[in-house]
């Protein structure tokens, strides 16, 4: 425990990022308690009400409690990012290890596919996929996560594969190979443990990218219409022109949450990069 605290002190980016996430979690818990308090009172919510004691964040054009919308919507947005990043990172890691270690035709195909797909604007591809799979009733949060995951494996595959190509030429891998260990065993026992920090750092980056992609799709009206995610909240702000009507309490809070979340993820990613790359460590 002391070693962890000492490391966090040497790594201010990671410490500040985790602190912001903790503050957002506390704010979400306080908001959840406030929503429960509001629900326990007889309250007639009218559209476009400014913040008050009973409605800390006011109401929107549809007469919804904005605090309640954000309390429900923020975890849904994180859920989309978590599912997409998890699927993308796991798939990308497996493909990267197989292609980087074994090489051959499979590695050549993976390299061509990844390099080709990464030259195409990702949001454009996701828009086309979302339009293709979107039904008349919209789509679910899970479907949105899987659509984003369809491209989330590209970056982890490219970056982790490059690391595997370097490690497979190291002496300890050659010794393991000469001792009779098979390819799968070398990957699991020798390569993967050395790349765990790098994989974790890639996951955080994929998580932030997936959240950004989901917000972009939802702001275009291609998300789960019935869900109160942060992206759909932005979409309804655009639809009802809240900025032109001066409803700052409607568009301000979701934007503030998104900005704080991305600052926290950026700082955490920077801190994990220092953990994954010894050259970036200032002190040991």
RAJOWO-V942121 format. One record per residue. N is the residue number from 1. SS is DSSP state (H for helix, E for strand, L for the rest). PHI is phi in whole degrees, 0 to 359 (none if undefined). OMEGA is omega in whole degrees, -180 to 180 (999 if undefined). Layout:
n->N ss->SS phi->PHI omega->OMEGA
n->N ss->SS phi->PHI omega->OMEGA
This chain:
n->1 ss->L phi->none omega->179
n->2 ss->H phi->296 omega->179
n->3 ss->H phi->297 omega->179
n->4 ss->H phi->295 omega->179
n->5 ss->H phi->297 omega->179
n->6 ss->H phi->295 omega->180
n->7 ss->H phi->294 omega->179
n->8 ss->H phi->297 omega->177
n->9 ss->H phi->293 omega->178
n->10 ss->H phi->280 omega->-176
n->11 ss->L phi->236 omega->-175
n->12 ss->H phi->297 omega->-180
n->13 ss->H phi->299 omega->179
n->14 ss->H phi->296 omega->-179
n->15 ss->H phi->295 omega->-180
n->16 ss->H phi->293 omega->179
n->17 ss->H phi->299 omega->178
n->18 ss->H phi->294 omega->179
n->19 ss->H phi->294 omega->178
n->20 ss->H phi->295 omega->177
n->21 ss->H phi->299 omega->179
n->22 ss->H phi->297 omega->178
n->23 ss->H phi->296 omega->177
n->24 ss->H phi->296 omega->178
n->25 ss->H phi->295 omega->178
n->26 ss->H phi->296 omega->178
n->27 ss->H phi->298 omega->179
n->28 ss->H phi->295 omega->180
n->29 ss->H phi->294 omega->177
n->30 ss->H phi->296 omega->178
n->31 ss->H phi->296 omega->178
n->32 ss->H phi->297 omega->178
n->33 ss->H phi->294 omega->179
n->34 ss->H phi->295 omega->178
n->35 ss->H phi->296 omega->177
n->36 ss->H phi->298 omega->178
n->37 ss->H phi->294 omega->179
n->38 ss->H phi->295 omega->-179
n->39 ss->H phi->296 omega->-179
n->40 ss->L phi->282 omega->-179
n->41 ss->L phi->253 omega->173
n->42 ss->L phi->290 omega->-174
n->43 ss->L phi->219 omega->176
n->44 ss->L phi->261 omega->-177
n->45 ss->L phi->269 omega->177
n->46 ss->L phi->259 omega->180
n->47 ss->L phi->296 omega->172
n->48 ss->L phi->62 omega->176
n->49 ss->L phi->282 omega->177
n->50 ss->L phi->289 omega->179
n->51 ss->L phi->303 omega->179
n->52 ss->L phi->210 omega->-180
n->53 ss->L phi->296 omega->-180
n->54 ss->L phi->278 omega->178
n->55 ss->L phi->238 omega->-175
n->56 ss->L phi->303 omega->179
n->57 ss->L phi->242 omega->177
n->58 ss->L phi->71 omega->179
n->59 ss->E phi->231 omega->-178
n->60 ss->L phi->263 omega->-178
n->61 ss->L phi->294 omega->179
n->62 ss->L phi->265 omega->179
n->63 ss->L phi->78 omega->180
n->64 ss->L phi->266 omega->176
n->65 ss->E phi->290 omega->-175
n->66 ss->H phi->296 omega->178
n->67 ss->H phi->299 omega->179
n->68 ss->H phi->296 omega->179
n->69 ss->H phi->298 omega->-178
n->70 ss->H phi->288 omega->179
n->71 ss->H phi->298 omega->178
n->72 ss->H phi->279 omega->-171
n->73 ss->H phi->283 omega->-178
n->74 ss->H phi->299 omega->177
n->75 ss->H phi->297 omega->178
n->76 ss->H phi->295 omega->177
n->77 ss->H phi->297 omega->177
n->78 ss->H phi->296 omega->178
n->79 ss->H phi->296 omega->178
n->80 ss->H phi->300 omega->179
n->81 ss->H phi->297 omega->-179
n->82 ss->H phi->294 omega->-179
n->83 ss->H phi->295 omega->-179
n->84 ss->H phi->298 omega->-179
n->85 ss->H phi->292 omega->180
n->86 ss->H phi->295 omega->180
n->87 ss->H phi->297 omega->-178
n->88 ss->H phi->295 omega->-179
n->89 ss->H phi->291 omega->179
n->90 ss->H phi->296 omega->179
n->91 ss->H phi->296 omega->-180
n->92 ss->H phi->296 omega->179
n->93 ss->H phi->295 omega->180
n->94 ss->H phi->298 omega->179
n->95 ss->H phi->296 omega->-178
n->96 ss->H phi->295 omega->-180
n->97 ss->H phi->294 omega->-180
n->98 ss->H phi->295 omega->-178
n->99 ss->H phi->290 omega->-176
n->100 ss->H phi->291 omega->-177
n->101 ss->H phi->277 omega->-175
n->102 ss->H phi->277 omega->179
n->103 ss->L phi->65 omega->176
n->104 ss->H phi->74 omega->-177
n->105 ss->H phi->297 omega->-179
n->106 ss->H phi->299 omega->179
n->107 ss->H phi->297 omega->180
n->108 ss->H phi->296 omega->179
n->109 ss->H phi->294 omega->179
n->110 ss->H phi->299 omega->-179
n->111 ss->H phi->297 omega->-179
n->112 ss->H phi->294 omega->-179
n->113 ss->H phi->297 omega->-178
n->114 ss->H phi->296 omega->-179
n->115 ss->H phi->297 omega->-179
n->116 ss->H phi->290 omega->-177
n->117 ss->H phi->292 omega->-179
n->118 ss->L phi->282 omega->174
n->119 ss->L phi->276 omega->-180
n->120 ss->L phi->266 omega->177
n->121 ss->L phi->305 omega->-175
n->122 ss->H phi->298 omega->-178
n->123 ss->H phi->296 omega->178
n->124 ss->H phi->297 omega->179
n->125 ss->H phi->296 omega->-180
n->126 ss->H phi->295 omega->177
n->127 ss->H phi->298 omega->180
n->128 ss->H phi->296 omega->178
n->129 ss->H phi->294 omega->-179
n->130 ss->H phi->297 omega->178
n->131 ss->H phi->295 omega->-178
n->132 ss->H phi->293 omega->-175
n->133 ss->H phi->264 omega->-177
n->134 ss->L phi->281 omega->178
n->135 ss->E phi->266 omega->-180
n->136 ss->L phi->296 omega->-180
n->137 ss->L phi->268 omega->-180
n->138 ss->E phi->87 omega->179
n->139 ss->L phi->220 omega->180
n->140 ss->L phi->271 omega->178
n->141 ss->H phi->296 omega->180
n->142 ss->H phi->296 omega->178
n->143 ss->H phi->297 omega->177
n->144 ss->H phi->300 omega->180
n->145 ss->H phi->297 omega->-179
n->146 ss->H phi->290 omega->177
n->147 ss->H phi->297 omega->179
n->148 ss->H phi->293 omega->180
n->149 ss->H phi->294 omega->-179
n->150 ss->H phi->297 omega->177
n->151 ss->H phi->242 omega->-174
n->152 ss->H phi->288 omega->-179
n->153 ss->H phi->275 omega->-173
n->154 ss->H phi->294 omega->-177
n->155 ss->H phi->295 omega->175
n->156 ss->H phi->302 omega->179
n->157 ss->H phi->299 omega->-178
n->158 ss->H phi->294 omega->-175
n->159 ss->H phi->288 omega->-178
n->160 ss->H phi->290 omega->178
n->161 ss->H phi->301 omega->179
n->162 ss->H phi->299 omega->178
n->163 ss->H phi->291 omega->179
n->164 ss->H phi->295 omega->179
n->165 ss->H phi->300 omega->178
n->166 ss->H phi->284 omega->-175
n->167 ss->H phi->291 omega->-176
n->168 ss->L phi->293 omega->178
n->169 ss->L phi->265 omega->-179
n->170 ss->L phi->288 omega->-176
n->171 ss->H phi->295 omega->-177
n->172 ss->H phi->295 omega->176
n->173 ss->H phi->289 omega->179
n->174 ss->H phi->295 omega->177
n->175 ss->H phi->297 omega->178
n->176 ss->H phi->297 omega->179
n->177 ss->H phi->293 omega->-180
n->178 ss->H phi->290 omega->179
n->179 ss->L phi->281 omega->176
n->180 ss->L phi->102 omega->179
n->181 ss->L phi->289 omega->178
n->182 ss->L phi->281 omega->-178
n->183 ss->H phi->299 omega->180
n->184 ss->H phi->297 omega->-179
n->185 ss->H phi->291 omega->178
n->186 ss->H phi->296 omega->179
n->187 ss->H phi->297 omega->-176
n->188 ss->H phi->286 omega->-173
n->189 ss->H phi->265 omega->-174
n->190 ss->H phi->250 omega->-174
n->191 ss->H phi->280 omega->-173
n->192 ss->H phi->299 omega->178
n->193 ss->H phi->302 omega->-180
n->194 ss->H phi->287 omega->-176
n->195 ss->H phi->252 omega->180
n->196 ss->H phi->303 omega->178
n->197 ss->H phi->302 omega->-180
n->198 ss->H phi->293 omega->179
n->199 ss->H phi->294 omega->179
n->200 ss->H phi->297 omega->178
n->201 ss->H phi->297 omega->177
n->202 ss->H phi->295 omega->179
n->203 ss->H phi->296 omega->180
n->204 ss->H phi->297 omega->178
n->205 ss->H phi->296 omega->178
n->206 ss->H phi->296 omega->178
n->207 ss->H phi->297 omega->179
n->208 ss->H phi->296 omega->180
n->209 ss->H phi->295 omega->180
n->210 ss->H phi->293 omega->177
n->211 ss->H phi->296 omega->179
n->212 ss->H phi->298 omega->179
n->213 ss->H phi->295 omega->-180
n->214 ss->H phi->294 omega->179
n->215 ss->H phi->294 omega->178
n->216 ss->H phi->297 omega->179
n->217 ss->H phi->295 omega->-178
n->218 ss->H phi->291 omega->178
n->219 ss->H phi->295 omega->176
n->220 ss->L phi->274 omega->-180
n->221 ss->L phi->85 omega->-177
n->222 ss->L phi->256 omega->-178
n->223 ss->L phi->262 omega->178
n->224 ss->L phi->288 omega->-173
n->225 ss->L phi->302 omega->-176
n->226 ss->L phi->281 omega->-178
n->227 ss->L phi->270 omega->-179
n->228 ss->L phi->262 omega->178
n->229 ss->L phi->289 omega->179
n->230 ss->H phi->297 omega->179
n->231 ss->H phi->295 omega->178
n->232 ss->H phi->291 omega->175
n->233 ss->H phi->296 omega->175
n->234 ss->H phi->297 omega->-180
n->235 ss->H phi->299 omega->-179
n->236 ss->H phi->292 omega->173
n->237 ss->H phi->297 omega->178
n->238 ss->H phi->292 omega->-176
n->239 ss->H phi->297 omega->-177
n->240 ss->L phi->262 omega->178
n->241 ss->L phi->48 omega->-177
n->242 ss->L phi->296 omega->-180
n->243 ss->L phi->294 omega->179
n->244 ss->L phi->295 omega->-180
n->245 ss->L phi->269 omega->176
n->246 ss->L phi->71 omega->-180
n->247 ss->L phi->273 omega->-175
n->248 ss->H phi->298 omega->-179
n->249 ss->H phi->288 omega->178
n->250 ss->H phi->268 omega->-177
n->251 ss->H phi->272 omega->-177
n->252 ss->H phi->292 omega->-177
n->253 ss->H phi->301 omega->179
n->254 ss->H phi->296 omega->178
n->255 ss->H phi->295 omega->179
n->256 ss->H phi->297 omega->179
n->257 ss->H phi->296 omega->-180
n->258 ss->H phi->297 omega->-180
n->259 ss->H phi->297 omega->180
n->260 ss->H phi->297 omega->-180
n->261 ss->H phi->297 omega->-179
n->262 ss->H phi->288 omega->174
n->263 ss->H phi->297 omega->180
n->264 ss->H phi->297 omega->-180
n->265 ss->H phi->294 omega->177
n->266 ss->H phi->296 omega->-180
n->267 ss->H phi->293 omega->178
n->268 ss->H phi->295 omega->179
n->269 ss->H phi->298 omega->178
n->270 ss->H phi->297 omega->179
n->271 ss->H phi->295 omega->178
n->272 ss->H phi->290 omega->175
n->273 ss->H phi->299 omega->178
n->274 ss->H phi->294 omega->178
n->275 ss->H phi->291 omega->-176
n->276 ss->H phi->282 omega->-176
n->277 ss->L phi->243 omega->-178
n->278 ss->H phi->301 omega->-179
n->279 ss->H phi->294 omega->-179
n->280 ss->H phi->273 omega->-177
n->281 ss->L phi->281 omega->-180
n->282 ss->L phi->285 omega->-178
n->283 ss->L phi->218 omega->177
n->284 ss->L phi->238 omega->999
